[in-house]
């Protein structure tokens, strides 16, 4: 009999990943995946970058690189983050194989089996899976329109069997809820964490995908403020501002945390893909990130508003949601006690998929909500698919 490690029992396949094979079935309209539209990738720009590379640059692209990242990309990304207001001079930057690897490395650096960590409810399934793989005890705090429930967070910390190792949160265009934390909530969060000496993992991959200029004031990151008395570990990604297939992300962390994380990354994959790093470096240096994100913001806004309009016209009044201001998602709140899995089954029969709420619940229980993504479907598909979702909801909820 094959003898696996005991930690394997804590791993679960992501429902989103399981749905991806279904989503590629001809005729299926997918509101499931949180991935950019294939038609929106900067293909011409990438072609131009590759053709412009010298032989020496192509050789670098094909070779192993330093664990923390190619010096050229570290320099250009450093400048990019500095221009955004991040304290790069007081922290260390590391390139990772996607932002999820950065989260995974940080979890490995902090968590022993049974350790408590604080998470939002709902929360990013990729991070939850990473934390579970290290046998963390997840203590969930609900979020509201302003961000995490500060009163409940204080109670959770006070009642925790041990001091939590860190708090993980997604401040801007939250996955899956779409929430943007207010600056006031972030300031209150700082006060709580400073008082308790609890580090913060700040996961930020959607900030560049805002739809309205007036929202930018609230998109400030706690890492930008660099508060005293709290270790803020900031993670980001090229997946939404260039392409997820490059598998590139980063972490910006205090020096003493960086030293541990670099050792962990060495043991995982030695280095992130040099080929991807060369492309990303040129994309940054040529000023293409700003141009590209300004263009895709317009398309994502068009898709989001089309979905919002369809939802208003099609959904029954007992379903609640908020108008999206950026990111990739709309979070639907169904009547209490509804099983969104039953809705999903009917939606699949009719030709569309989405992700059920329990996927994002740290306890995997609450299922009277659902995430629908507007990022990977054009307006025509949205107008065709949302009535199907609405019909499935009515068949289950009446």
C-alpha positions as CSV (number, residue, x, y, z in Angstrom):
1,X,0.0,0.0,0.0
2,X,1.3,3.4,-1.0
3,X,2.2,5.5,2.1
4,X,1.7,9.2,1.6
5,X,2.7,12.0,3.9
6,X,0.1,12.8,6.5
7,X,-0.1,16.4,5.3
8,X,-1.6,15.3,2.0
9,X,-5.0,14.8,3.8
10,X,-5.2,18.6,4.2
11,X,-5.0,19.2,0.4
12,X,-8.2,19.6,-1.6
13,X,-8.7,20.3,-5.3
14,X,-10.0,23.8,-5.9
15,X,-13.6,23.8,-7.2
16,X,-12.5,26.5,-9.6
17,X,-9.8,24.3,-11.1
18,X,-12.3,21.5,-11.4
19,X,-14.6,23.7,-13.2
20,X,-12.0,24.9,-15.7
21,X,-12.2,21.7,-17.7
22,X,-15.9,22.1,-17.9
23,X,-15.5,25.8,-18.9
24,X,-13.5,24.8,-22.0
25,X,-16.4,22.6,-23.3
26,X,-17.8,24.0,-26.5
27,X,-20.9,26.0,-26.0
28,X,-20.4,26.6,-22.2
29,X,-20.4,30.2,-21.1
30,X,-18.0,30.5,-18.2
31,X,-18.3,33.0,-15.4
32,X,-16.1,30.8,-13.2
33,X,-12.4,31.6,-13.8
34,X,-10.7,34.7,-12.5
35,X,-8.5,35.0,-15.5
36,X,-7.9,37.7,-18.1
37,X,-9.7,37.6,-21.5
38,X,-7.6,35.7,-24.1
39,X,-8.5,38.4,-26.6
40,X,-7.0,41.1,-24.4
41,X,-3.4,39.9,-24.1
42,X,-0.7,42.2,-25.5
43,X,0.4,39.7,-28.2
44,X,1.9,42.2,-30.6
45,X,3.9,43.9,-27.9
46,X,5.3,40.6,-26.7
47,X,6.2,39.7,-30.3
48,X,8.0,43.0,-30.7
49,X,9.9,42.6,-27.4
50,X,11.1,39.1,-28.3
51,X,12.2,40.2,-31.8
52,X,14.1,43.1,-30.2
53,X,16.2,40.9,-27.9
54,X,19.9,40.6,-28.6
55,X,21.5,37.2,-28.7
56,X,23.0,37.8,-25.3
57,X,19.5,38.7,-23.8
58,X,18.1,35.5,-25.3
59,X,20.8,33.5,-23.8
60,X,20.0,35.0,-20.4
61,X,16.4,34.2,-21.0
62,X,17.2,30.5,-21.6
63,X,19.5,30.2,-18.5
64,X,19.0,29.7,-14.8
65,X,18.9,32.9,-12.9
66,X,19.4,34.1,-9.3
67,X,16.9,32.9,-6.7
68,X,15.6,36.4,-5.9
69,X,15.2,37.3,-9.6
70,X,17.2,38.7,-12.6
71,X,18.9,42.0,-11.6
72,X,17.4,43.8,-14.6
73,X,13.8,42.9,-13.6
74,X,14.5,43.6,-10.0
75,X,15.6,47.1,-11.0
76,X,12.7,47.9,-13.3
77,X,10.1,46.4,-11.0
78,X,11.7,48.3,-8.1
79,X,11.3,51.6,-10.0
80,X,7.7,50.7,-11.0
81,X,6.7,50.0,-7.4
82,X,8.5,53.0,-6.1
83,X,6.6,55.2,-8.6
84,X,3.4,53.7,-7.1
85,X,4.5,54.8,-3.6
86,X,5.8,51.6,-2.2
87,X,8.8,51.7,0.3
88,X,11.2,49.7,-1.8
89,X,14.2,51.3,-0.2
90,X,13.3,50.0,3.2
91,X,12.4,46.5,2.1
92,X,13.7,43.6,-0.1
93,X,12.1,42.6,-3.3
94,X,11.9,39.0,-4.6
95,X,10.6,37.7,-7.8
96,X,8.4,34.6,-7.4
97,X,6.7,32.1,-9.7
98,X,3.3,33.8,-9.5
99,X,2.0,35.7,-6.4
100,X,0.5,32.5,-5.0
101,X,4.1,31.2,-4.6
102,X,4.9,34.3,-2.7
103,X,1.9,33.6,-0.4
104,X,3.0,30.0,-0.1
105,X,6.6,30.9,0.8
106,X,5.4,33.3,3.4
107,X,3.1,30.7,4.9
108,X,5.9,28.2,5.0
109,X,8.1,30.8,6.8
110,X,5.5,31.5,9.5
111,X,3.3,28.5,10.1
112,X,3.9,25.4,12.1
113,X,1.1,22.7,12.3
114,X,-1.7,24.0,14.4
115,X,-0.7,27.6,14.3
116,X,-3.5,30.1,14.1
117,X,-3.7,32.6,11.2
118,X,-6.4,35.2,10.6
119,X,-8.2,35.3,7.2
120,X,-11.2,37.0,5.8
121,X,-14.5,35.3,5.0
122,X,-14.9,35.0,2.1
123,X,-11.2,34.7,1.1
124,X,-9.1,33.8,-1.9
125,X,-9.2,30.0,-2.4
126,X,-5.5,29.8,-3.5
127,X,-4.3,31.3,-0.2
128,X,-6.6,29.2,1.9
129,X,-5.3,26.1,0.2
130,X,-1.7,27.1,0.8
131,X,-2.4,27.8,4.5
132,X,-4.2,24.4,4.9
133,X,-1.2,22.6,3.3
134,X,0.8,23.8,6.4
135,X,-1.9,22.6,8.7
136,X,-2.8,26.1,9.9
137,X,-5.8,26.7,12.1
138,X,-7.8,29.3,10.0
139,X,-9.7,31.9,12.1
140,X,-12.1,33.7,9.8
141,X,-13.5,37.2,10.1
142,X,-16.4,38.4,7.9
143,X,-16.0,41.3,5.6
144,X,-18.5,44.0,4.9
145,X,-18.8,46.9,2.4
146,X,-15.9,48.7,4.2
147,X,-13.5,45.8,4.6
148,X,-13.0,43.4,7.4
149,X,-15.3,43.6,10.5
150,X,-12.9,45.2,13.0
151,X,-15.0,44.5,16.0
152,X,-15.3,40.8,15.2
153,X,-11.6,40.7,14.3
154,X,-10.7,41.9,17.8
155,X,-13.0,39.3,19.4
156,X,-11.4,36.6,17.2
157,X,-7.9,37.6,18.3
158,X,-8.9,37.7,22.0
159,X,-10.5,34.3,21.8
160,X,-7.8,32.6,19.7
161,X,-6.1,29.7,21.5
162,X,-2.7,31.3,20.7
163,X,-1.5,34.5,19.2
164,X,-2.1,34.3,15.4
165,X,1.0,34.2,13.2
166,X,-0.3,36.7,10.7
167,X,-3.4,38.2,9.1
168,X,-4.0,37.7,5.3
169,X,-6.2,40.1,3.4
170,X,-7.0,41.4,-0.1
171,X,-7.6,45.1,0.2
172,X,-8.6,46.2,-3.4
173,X,-11.3,44.7,-5.5
174,X,-11.3,41.7,-3.2
175,X,-11.4,38.1,-4.6
176,X,-14.2,37.0,-4.4
177,X,-16.3,39.8,-2.9
178,X,-15.1,42.8,-5.0
179,X,-14.8,44.9,-1.9
180,X,-12.4,47.9,-1.7
181,X,-11.2,48.5,1.9
182,X,-11.8,52.1,3.1
183,X,-8.8,54.0,4.3
184,X,-10.4,54.3,7.7
185,X,-10.8,50.5,8.0
186,X,-7.2,50.0,7.0
187,X,-6.1,52.5,9.7
188,X,-8.2,50.6,12.3
189,X,-6.6,47.4,11.1
190,X,-3.2,48.8,11.6
191,X,-4.1,49.8,15.2
192,X,-5.3,46.3,15.9
193,X,-2.2,44.5,14.5
194,X,0.3,47.0,16.1
195,X,-1.3,46.4,19.5
196,X,-1.1,42.7,19.1
197,X,2.2,42.5,17.2
198,X,0.7,40.5,14.4
199,X,2.3,40.6,10.9
200,X,0.1,41.4,7.8
201,X,0.1,39.6,4.4
202,X,-1.2,42.2,1.9
203,X,-2.2,40.5,-1.3
204,X,-2.6,43.0,-4.1
205,X,-3.1,41.9,-7.7
206,X,-6.1,44.0,-8.8
207,X,-5.3,47.6,-7.8
208,X,-4.4,48.6,-11.4
209,X,-7.8,47.5,-12.6
210,X,-9.9,50.3,-11.2
211,X,-12.7,51.7,-13.3
212,X,-13.2,55.2,-11.7
213,X,-10.5,57.8,-11.0
214,X,-12.3,58.9,-7.9
215,X,-11.7,55.5,-6.3
216,X,-7.9,55.8,-6.4
217,X,-7.7,57.5,-3.1
218,X,-9.1,54.4,-1.4
219,X,-6.7,52.1,-3.2
220,X,-3.7,53.1,-1.0
221,X,-2.0,50.1,0.4
222,X,-1.0,49.7,4.0
223,X,2.5,48.8,2.7
224,X,2.6,52.3,1.1
225,X,2.1,53.8,4.6
226,X,4.8,51.5,6.0
227,X,3.5,51.8,9.6
228,X,5.9,51.3,12.5
229,X,5.6,48.3,14.7
230,X,4.1,46.0,12.2
231,X,5.7,43.7,9.6
232,X,3.8,44.2,6.3
233,X,4.5,41.5,3.6
234,X,3.2,42.8,0.3
235,X,2.6,40.4,-2.7
236,X,1.8,41.3,-6.3
237,X,1.6,39.7,-9.7
238,X,2.2,40.2,-13.4
239,X,-0.8,38.0,-14.1
240,X,-3.4,40.8,-14.3
241,X,-1.1,43.5,-15.8
242,X,0.6,41.3,-18.4
243,X,-0.4,37.6,-18.5
244,X,-0.7,34.7,-16.0
245,X,1.1,32.3,-18.4
246,X,4.4,34.0,-17.5
247,X,4.0,32.8,-13.9
248,X,5.6,35.8,-12.4
249,X,4.8,37.6,-9.1
250,X,6.8,39.2,-6.3
251,X,7.0,39.9,-2.6
252,X,8.2,43.1,-0.9
253,X,9.1,42.3,2.7
254,X,11.3,43.4,5.6
255,X,14.9,42.2,5.4
256,X,14.6,39.7,8.3
257,X,11.6,38.0,6.6
258,X,13.2,38.2,3.2
259,X,16.2,36.2,4.4
260,X,14.0,33.2,5.4
261,X,11.9,33.4,2.3
262,X,14.9,33.3,-0.1
263,X,16.1,30.1,1.5
264,X,12.6,28.6,1.1
265,X,12.4,29.6,-2.5
266,X,15.8,28.0,-3.2
267,X,14.4,24.7,-1.9
268,X,11.2,25.0,-4.0
269,X,12.3,25.9,-7.6
270,X,15.7,27.6,-7.3
271,X,14.5,30.5,-9.5
272,X,11.5,31.8,-11.4
273,X,11.5,31.5,-15.3
274,X,14.2,33.6,-16.8
275,X,12.4,33.8,-20.1
276,X,9.4,35.3,-18.5
277,X,11.5,37.7,-16.4
278,X,13.3,39.1,-19.5
279,X,9.9,39.7,-21.2
280,X,8.4,41.3,-18.1
281,X,11.5,43.5,-17.7
282,X,11.3,44.9,-21.2
283,X,7.5,45.4,-20.8
284,X,8.2,47.5,-17.8
285,X,11.2,49.4,-19.2
286,X,9.3,50.3,-22.4
287,X,6.4,51.8,-20.4
288,X,4.0,49.2,-21.7
289,X,2.4,48.3,-18.4
290,X,0.7,51.7,-18.0
291,X,-0.5,51.7,-21.6
292,X,-1.8,48.2,-21.4
293,X,-3.6,48.5,-18.1
294,X,-5.2,51.7,-19.2
295,X,-6.6,49.9,-22.3
296,X,-7.8,46.7,-20.5
297,X,-9.4,48.8,-17.7
298,X,-11.8,50.2,-20.3
299,X,-12.7,46.7,-21.6
300,X,-13.2,45.2,-18.2
301,X,-15.3,48.2,-17.2
302,X,-17.5,47.7,-20.3
303,X,-17.9,44.0,-19.4
304,X,-18.6,44.7,-15.8
305,X,-21.3,47.3,-16.5
306,X,-22.9,45.0,-19.1
307,X,-23.0,42.3,-16.4
308,X,-24.3,44.7,-13.8
309,X,-27.1,45.9,-16.2
310,X,-28.1,42.3,-17.0
311,X,-28.2,41.4,-13.3
312,X,-30.5,44.4,-12.6
313,X,-32.8,43.3,-15.4
314,X,-32.8,39.6,-14.8
315,X,-32.3,38.7,-11.2
316,X,-35.1,38.6,-8.6
317,X,-35.1,41.3,-5.9
318,X,-34.1,38.8,-3.2
319,X,-30.6,38.5,-4.7
320,X,-28.2,41.3,-3.5
321,X,-25.0,42.6,-5.0
322,X,-22.8,45.7,-5.4
323,X,-21.9,47.6,-8.5
324,X,-18.3,46.6,-9.5
325,X,-15.7,49.4,-9.4
326,X,-12.8,47.3,-10.6
327,X,-11.2,43.9,-10.6
328,X,-12.8,40.8,-12.0
329,X,-15.8,39.8,-9.9
330,X,-19.4,40.3,-8.7
331,X,-20.4,38.6,-5.5
332,X,-24.1,37.6,-5.3
333,X,-25.8,37.2,-2.0
334,X,-28.7,34.7,-2.1
335,X,-31.4,34.2,0.5
336,X,-30.1,32.8,3.7
337,X,-29.7,29.0,3.6
338,X,-29.7,28.7,-0.2
339,X,-27.5,26.0,-1.6
340,X,-25.7,27.5,-4.5
341,X,-24.5,24.1,-5.6
342,X,-28.0,23.3,-6.6
343,X,-28.1,26.4,-8.7
344,X,-24.8,25.5,-10.3
345,X,-26.1,22.1,-11.3
346,X,-29.0,23.6,-13.1
347,X,-26.8,26.4,-14.7
348,X,-24.4,23.8,-16.0
349,X,-27.3,21.9,-17.6
350,X,-28.4,25.1,-19.3
351,X,-24.9,26.0,-20.5
352,X,-23.1,28.2,-18.0
353,X,-20.9,27.9,-14.9
354,X,-19.9,30.1,-12.0
355,X,-18.3,29.4,-8.6
356,X,-20.3,28.6,-5.4
357,X,-19.8,30.5,-2.2
358,X,-18.5,27.7,0.0
359,X,-15.4,27.6,-2.2
360,X,-14.3,30.8,-0.6
361,X,-15.5,30.0,3.0
362,X,-12.5,29.1,5.2
363,X,-14.7,26.5,6.8
364,X,-16.2,25.3,3.4
365,X,-19.7,25.6,4.7
366,X,-21.5,28.8,3.8
367,X,-23.1,28.4,0.4
368,X,-25.8,31.0,0.1
369,X,-23.6,33.2,-2.2
370,X,-21.8,32.9,-5.5
371,X,-19.0,34.5,-7.5
372,X,-19.5,35.4,-11.1
373,X,-16.6,36.7,-13.2
374,X,-17.0,39.3,-16.0
375,X,-13.3,39.3,-17.0
376,X,-13.2,36.3,-19.4
377,X,-16.5,36.8,-21.2
378,X,-17.3,39.4,-23.8
379,X,-20.5,41.5,-23.7
380,X,-22.3,39.2,-26.0
381,X,-21.6,36.1,-23.9
382,X,-22.6,38.0,-20.7
383,X,-25.9,39.0,-22.2
384,X,-26.5,35.4,-23.2
385,X,-25.3,33.8,-20.0
386,X,-26.7,36.0,-17.2
387,X,-30.4,35.1,-18.1
388,X,-29.4,31.4,-17.8
389,X,-27.9,32.1,-14.3
390,X,-31.1,34.0,-13.3
391,X,-33.3,31.2,-14.5
392,X,-31.3,28.7,-12.5
393,X,-31.6,30.9,-9.4
394,X,-35.4,31.1,-9.8
395,X,-35.8,27.4,-10.2
396,X,-34.0,26.8,-6.9
397,X,-35.1,29.8,-4.9
398,X,-38.5,30.5,-6.4
